[in-house]
């Protein structure tokens, strides 16, 4: 099981009501707020990272990007095939 940490966050009453109503309409419980927030944060972080990568790679040719992806995949695959040292 993944270790959890406790956050204390403040949101507007409108956001609180909207989220609780949304979860209740779908039969979810109070504890599902944490799951919802965690999923939302993960998606937002991914969205930001993707935006940053797109900005950084603007103007780079598709061929160069594909070559970098291919190199990274080859390195990971080679690493996975190496037997673990015992």
MMTF fields as JSON, N, C-alpha, C and O atoms, coordinates in Angstrom:
{
  "mmtfVersion": "1.0.0",
  "mmtfProducer": "UNKNOWN",
  "numBonds": 343,
  "numAtoms": 344,
  "numGroups": 86,
  "numChains": 1,
  "numModels": 1,
  "chainsPerModel": [1],
  "groupsPerChain": [86],
  "chainIdList": ["A"],
  "bondAtomList": [4, 2, 8, 6, 12, 10, 16, 14, 20, 18, 24, 22, 28, 26, 32, 30, 36, 34, 40, 38, 44, 42, 48, 46, 52, 50, 56, 54, 60, 58, 64, 62, 68, 66, 72, 70, 76, 74, 80, 78, 84, 82, 88, 86, 92, 90, 96, 94, 100, 98, 104, 102, 108, 106, 112, 110, 116, 114, 120, 118, 124, 122, 128, 126, 132, 130, 136, 134, 140, 138, 144, 142, 148, 146, 152, 150, 156, 154, 160, 158, 164, 162, 168, 166, 172, 170, 176, 174, 180, 178, 184, 182, 188, 186, 192, 190, 196, 194, 200, 198, 204, 202, 208, 206, 212, 210, 216, 214, 220, 218, 224, 222, 228, 226, 232, 230, 236, 234, 240, 238, 244, 242, 248, 246, 252, 250, 256, 254, 260, 258, 264, 262, 268, 266, 272, 270, 276, 274, 280, 278, 284, 282, 288, 286, 292, 290, 296, 294, 300, 298, 304, 302, 308, 306, 312, 310, 316, 314, 320, 318, 324, 322, 328, 326, 332, 330, 336, 334, 340, 338],
  "bondOrderList": [1, 1, 1, 1, 1, 1, 1, 1, 1, 1, 1, 1, 1, 1, 1, 1, 1, 1, 1, 1, 1, 1, 1, 1, 1, 1, 1, 1, 1, 1, 1, 1, 1, 1, 1, 1, 1, 1, 1, 1, 1, 1, 1, 1, 1, 1, 1, 1, 1, 1, 1, 1, 1, 1, 1, 1, 1, 1, 1, 1, 1, 1, 1, 1, 1, 1, 1, 1, 1, 1, 1, 1, 1, 1, 1, 1, 1, 1, 1, 1, 1, 1, 1, 1, 1],
  "groupList": [{"groupName": "UNK", "atomNameList": ["N", "CA", "C", "O"], "elementList": ["N", "C", "C", "O"], "formalChargeList": [0, 0, 0, 0], "bondAtomList": [1, 0, 2, 1, 3, 2], "bondOrderList": [1, 1, 2], "singleLetterCode": "X", "chemCompType": "L-PEPTIDE LINKING"}],
  "groupTypeList": [0, 0, 0, 0, 0, 0, 0, 0, 0, 0, 0, 0, 0, 0, 0, 0, 0, 0, 0, 0, 0, 0, 0, 0, 0, 0, 0, 0, 0, 0, 0, 0, 0, 0, 0, 0, 0, 0, 0, 0, 0, 0, 0, 0, 0, 0, 0, 0, 0, 0, 0, 0, 0, 0, 0, 0, 0, 0, 0, 0, 0, 0, 0, 0, 0, 0, 0, 0, 0, 0, 0, 0, 0, 0, 0, 0, 0, 0, 0, 0, 0, 0, 0, 0, 0, 0],
  "groupIdList": [1, 2, 3, 4, 5, 6, 7, 8, 9, 10, 11, 12, 13, 14, 15, 16, 17, 18, 19, 20, 21, 22, 23, 24, 25, 26, 27, 28, 29, 30, 31, 32, 33, 34, 35, 36, 37, 38, 39, 40, 41, 42, 43, 44, 45, 46, 47, 48, 49, 50, 51, 52, 53, 54, 55, 56, 57, 58, 59, 60, 61, 62, 63, 64, 65, 66, 67, 68, 69, 70, 71, 72, 73, 74, 75, 76, 77, 78, 79, 80, 81, 82, 83, 84, 85, 86],
  "secStructList": [7, 7, 7, 7, 7, 7, 7, 7, 7, 7, 7, 7, 2, 2, 2, 2, 2, 2, 2, 2, 2, 2, 2, 2, 2, 6, 6, 7, 7, 6, 6, 2, 2, 2, 2, 2, 2, 2, 2, 2, 2, 2, 2, 2, 2, 2, 2, 2, 2, 2, 2, 2, 2, 2, 2, 2, 6, 6, 6, 7, 7, 2, 2, 2, 2, 2, 2, 2, 2, 2, 2, 2, 2, 2, 2, 2, 2, 2, 2, 2, 2, 1, 7, 7, 7, 7],
  "xCoordList": [0.844, 0.0, 0.877, 1.908, 0.463, 1.212, 1.056, -0.04, 2.168, 2.124, 1.401, 1.618, 0.55, -0.183, 0.299, 0.877, 0.055, 0.339, -0.945, -1.822, -1.038, -2.233, -1.969, -0.946, -2.888, -2.841, -3.959, -5.017, -3.706, -4.762, -4.868, -3.924, -6.011, -6.201, -7.467, -8.387, -7.484, -8.671, -9.223, -8.484, -10.526, -11.213, -12.444, -12.884, -12.98, -14.185, -15.364, -15.371, -16.336, -17.541, -18.219, -18.749, -18.195, -18.798, -18.122, -18.8, -16.792, -16.057, -16.367, -16.572, -16.402, -16.713, -18.094, -18.257, -19.069, -20.438, -20.527, -21.17, -19.883, -19.909, -19.29, -19.842, -18.151, -17.488, -18.306, -18.5, -18.782, -19.58, -20.859, -21.263, -21.491, -22.696, -22.36, -23.069, -21.276, -20.831, -20.592, -21.071, -19.854, -19.551, -20.817, -20.994, -21.694, -22.927, -23.827, -24.442, -23.908, -24.747, -24.261, -25.02, -23.016, -22.44, -22.267, -21.588, -22.888, -22.863, -21.541, -21.273, -20.725, -19.424, -19.542, -20.482, -18.588, -18.596, -17.611, -16.872, -17.625, -16.761, -15.283, -14.551, -14.847, -13.453, -13.02, -11.825, -13.983, -13.653, -13.149, -12.618, -13.311, -12.78, -11.264, -10.711, -10.598, -9.139, -8.73, -7.786, -9.436, -9.118, -9.327, -8.524, -10.422, -10.727, -9.643, -9.172, -9.254, -8.231, -6.903, -6.219, -6.537, -5.269, -5.271, -4.293, -6.361, -6.437, -6.378, -5.701, -7.088, -7.078, -5.677, -5.253, -4.963, -3.601, -2.685, -1.893, -2.793, -1.955, -2.204, -1.262, -3.489, -3.813, -3.284, -2.781, -3.394, -2.933, -1.417, -0.902, -0.709, 0.753, 1.134, 2.007, 0.49, 0.77, 0.502, 1.299, -0.613, -0.963, 0.105, 0.488, 0.577, 1.614, 2.925, 3.573, 3.31, 4.557, 4.468, 5.407, 3.344, 3.165, 3.25, 3.889, 2.615, 2.673, 4.1, 4.522, 4.843, 6.238, 7.088, 7.92, 6.881, 7.65, 7.307, 8.193, 6.026, 5.63, 6.262, 6.729, 6.275, 6.886, 8.381, 8.928, 9.032, 10.473, 10.823, 11.857, 9.96, 10.26, 9.682, 9.8, 9.06, 8.506, 9.631, 10.675, 9.415, 10.42, 11.41, 12.199, 11.376, 12.249, 11.548, 10.342, 12.295, 11.681, 11.154, 11.674, 10.115, 9.531, 10.576, 10.571, 11.459, 12.503, 13.446, 13.807, 13.846, 14.73, 14.025, 14.622, 12.766, 12.009, 11.865, 12.058, 11.527, 11.384, 12.708, 12.723, 13.81, 15.127, 15.418, 15.956, 15.07, 15.279, 14.417, 14.875, 13.178, 12.283, 12.838, 12.867, 13.273, 13.833, 15.07, 15.228, 15.943, 17.142, 16.771, 17.35, 15.809, 15.389, 14.769, 15.05, 13.937, 13.332, 14.389, 14.327, 15.339, 16.409, 17.203, 17.55, 17.492, 18.244, 17.456, 18.02, 16.169, 15.338, 15.218, 15.319, 15.007, 14.889, 16.186, 16.154, 17.32, 18.613, 18.815, 19.337, 18.406, 18.537, 17.67, 18.079, 16.498, 15.578, 16.06, 15.728, 16.833, 17.31, 18.552, 18.906, 19.224, 20.419, 19.979, 19.156, 20.521, 20.137, 20.554, 21.615, 19.718, 20.004, 21.221, 21.349, 22.12, 23.318, 22.909, 22.105, 23.468, 23.127, 24.327, 24.227],
  "yCoordList": [-1.195, 0.0, 1.242, 1.292, 2.22, 3.46, 4.294, 4.423, 4.856, 5.718, 7.014, 7.592, 7.456, 8.695, 9.785, 9.509, 11.015, 12.177, 12.991, 12.892, 13.781, 14.595, 16.008, 16.612, 16.52, 17.894, 18.675, 18.133, 19.926, 20.837, 21.877, 22.622, 21.917, 22.862, 23.675, 23.243, 24.844, 25.691, 25.869, 26.15, 25.702, 25.941, 26.789, 26.895, 27.377, 28.189, 27.284, 26.091, 27.871, 27.112, 26.58, 25.469, 27.381, 26.961, 25.696, 24.771, 25.661, 24.485, 23.283, 22.182, 23.48, 22.399, 21.814, 20.597, 22.681, 22.227, 21.501, 20.457, 22.056, 21.434, 20.042, 19.104, 19.903, 18.601, 17.601, 16.467, 18.006, 17.086, 16.663, 15.504, 17.582, 17.245, 16.27, 15.288, 16.554, 15.678, 14.26, 13.293, 14.141, 12.822, 12.13, 10.933, 12.864, 12.284, 11.766, 10.708, 12.497, 12.081, 10.775, 10.07, 10.462, 9.24, 8.16, 7.159, 8.372, 7.367, 7.254, 6.245, 8.27, 8.226, 8.756, 9.477, 8.393, 8.749, 9.883, 10.33, 10.333, 11.428, 11.132, 12.015, 9.905, 9.534, 9.62, 9.653, 9.657, 9.736, 11.114, 11.28, 12.106, 13.441, 13.357, 13.943, 12.638, 12.506, 11.852, 12.296, 10.803, 10.116, 11.049, 11.08, 11.81, 12.747, 13.813, 14.116, 14.376, 15.424, 14.864, 15.509, 13.668, 13.087, 12.877, 13.198, 12.342, 12.133, 13.466, 13.579, 14.471, 15.789, 16.394, 16.983, 16.249, 16.789, 16.068, 16.703, 14.748, 13.988, 14.437, 14.641, 14.588, 15.029, 16.427, 16.705, 17.307, 18.692, 18.744, 19.484, 17.968, 17.918, 17.387, 17.949, 16.319, 15.767, 16.805, 16.962, 17.505, 18.538, 19.627, 20.069, 20.047, 21.093, 20.593, 21.309, 19.366, 18.807, 18.696, 19.056, 18.2, 18.072, 19.444, 19.586, 20.444, 21.8, 22.33, 22.941, 22.091, 22.544, 21.849, 22.483, 20.544, 19.795, 20.288, 20.455, 20.518, 21.03, 22.388, 22.647, 23.249, 24.57, 24.436, 25.084, 23.586, 23.392, 22.819, 23.161, 21.948, 21.275, 21.977, 21.478, 23.132, 23.866, 24.181, 24.705, 23.864, 24.148, 23.017, 23.061, 22.001, 20.842, 19.908, 19.679, 19.378, 18.53, 17.231, 16.729, 16.708, 15.435, 14.322, 13.41, 14.398, 13.378, 13.371, 12.305, 14.57, 14.649, 14.149, 13.449, 14.509, 14.052, 12.54, 11.878, 11.985, 10.53, 9.83, 8.771, 10.396, 9.807, 9.802, 8.825, 10.88, 10.944, 9.912, 9.264, 9.757, 8.75, 7.355, 6.528, 7.093, 5.781, 5.473, 4.352, 6.455, 6.269, 5.966, 5.074, 6.708, 6.496, 5.115, 4.43, 4.704, 3.373, 2.278, 1.3, 2.438, 1.442, 1.338, 0.237, 2.469, 2.464, 1.764, 0.974, 2.047, 1.414, -0.077, -0.88, -0.445, -1.874, -2.609, -3.728, -2.01, -2.637, -2.793, -3.808, -1.794, -1.83, -2.93, -3.586, -3.131, -4.144, -5.552, -6.498, -5.693, -7.014, -7.446, -8.625, -6.514, -6.842, -7.575, -7.058, -8.789, -9.52, -8.747, -8.123, -8.798, -8.102, -8.725, -9.948, -7.869, -8.358, -8.928, -8.335, -10.081, -10.712, -10.867, -11.379],
  "zCoordList": [0.0, 0.0, 0.0, 0.671, -0.744, -0.861, 0.406, 0.951, 0.863, 2.045, 1.693, 0.628, 2.593, 2.353, 3.295, 4.346, 2.903, 3.745, 3.837, 2.98, 4.87, 5.061, 4.563, 4.886, 3.786, 3.31, 3.984, 4.303, 4.185, 4.589, 3.487, 3.224, 2.856, 1.754, 1.994, 2.688, 1.409, 1.49, 0.088, -0.855, -0.034, -1.297, -1.002, 0.142, -2.031, -1.841, -1.468, -1.769, -0.821, -0.459, -1.723, -1.733, -2.784, -4.056, -4.597, -5.046, -4.554, -5.021, -4.147, -4.658, -2.841, -1.903, -2.197, -2.285, -2.346, -2.61, -3.948, -4.057, -4.952, -6.282, -6.25, -6.825, -5.583, -5.527, -4.726, -5.164, -3.57, -2.746, -3.47, -3.384, -4.174, -4.944, -6.065, -6.287, -6.761, -7.851, -7.339, -7.93, -6.244, -5.694, -5.193, -5.417, -4.522, -3.986, -5.105, -4.965, -6.205, -7.332, -7.94, -8.605, -7.712, -8.26, -7.2, -7.426, -6.04, -4.984, -4.253, -3.601, -4.355, -3.697, -2.279, -1.945, -1.466, -0.051, 0.237, -0.64, 1.496, 1.939, 1.654, 1.209, 1.906, 1.685, 0.237, -0.059, -0.661, -2.079, -2.489, -3.588, -1.613, -1.914, -2.084, -3.014, -1.199, -1.296, -2.604, -3.257, -2.986, -4.241, -5.429, -6.362, -5.378, -6.46, -6.575, -7.671, -5.438, -5.433, -5.937, -6.732, -5.478, -5.927, -7.437, -8.113, -7.961, -9.408, -10.157, -11.179, -9.645, -10.287, -10.29, -11.284, -9.183, -9.095, -10.075, -10.772, -10.129, -11.072, -12.516, -13.281, -12.882, -14.239, -14.51, -15.599, -13.522, -13.709, -13.865, -14.704, -13.065, -13.184, -14.564, -15.226, -14.996, -16.321, -17.41, -18.335, -17.296, -18.27, -18.34, -19.423, -17.178, -17.143, -17.751, -18.514, -17.411, -17.945, -19.466, -20.176, -19.958, -21.407, -22.077, -23.119, -21.488, -22.053, -22.086, -23.068, -21.002, -20.95, -22.002, -22.65, -22.174, -23.169, -24.577, -25.415, -24.829, -26.148, -26.426, -27.535, -25.417, -25.581, -25.844, -26.736, -25.055, -25.204, -26.574, -27.147, -27.099, -28.36, -29.583, -30.702, -29.374, -30.508, -31.49, -31.103, -32.739, -33.75, -33.976, -34.92, -33.116, -33.31, -34.29, -34.186, -35.227, -36.248, -35.645, -34.649, -36.273, -35.832, -35.899, -35.072, -36.871, -37.028, -35.818, -35.319, -35.344, -34.171, -32.914, -32.095, -32.769, -31.596, -31.625, -30.605, -32.788, -32.895, -32.617, -31.989, -33.069, -32.801, -31.302, -30.78, -30.61, -29.158, -28.444, -27.503, -28.882, -28.293, -28.538, -27.626, -29.747, -30.079, -29.24, -28.757, -29.065, -28.242, -26.793, -26.172, -26.261, -24.872, -24.698, -23.714, -25.635, -25.561, -25.634, -24.889, -26.514, -26.641, -25.346, -24.92, -24.719, -23.46, -22.356, -21.599, -22.261, -21.223, -21.481, -20.553, -22.717, -23.048, -22.756, -22.244, -23.067, -22.788, -21.289, -20.829, -20.536, -19.078, -18.475, -17.517, -19.02, -18.494, -18.807, -18.093, -19.862, -20.252, -19.49, -19.513, -18.815, -18.044, -16.783, -16.028, -16.539, -15.328, -14.076, -14.041, -13.07, -11.807, -11.14, -11.078, -10.639, -9.938, -8.593, -7.872, -8.261, -6.977, -6.121, -5.006]
}
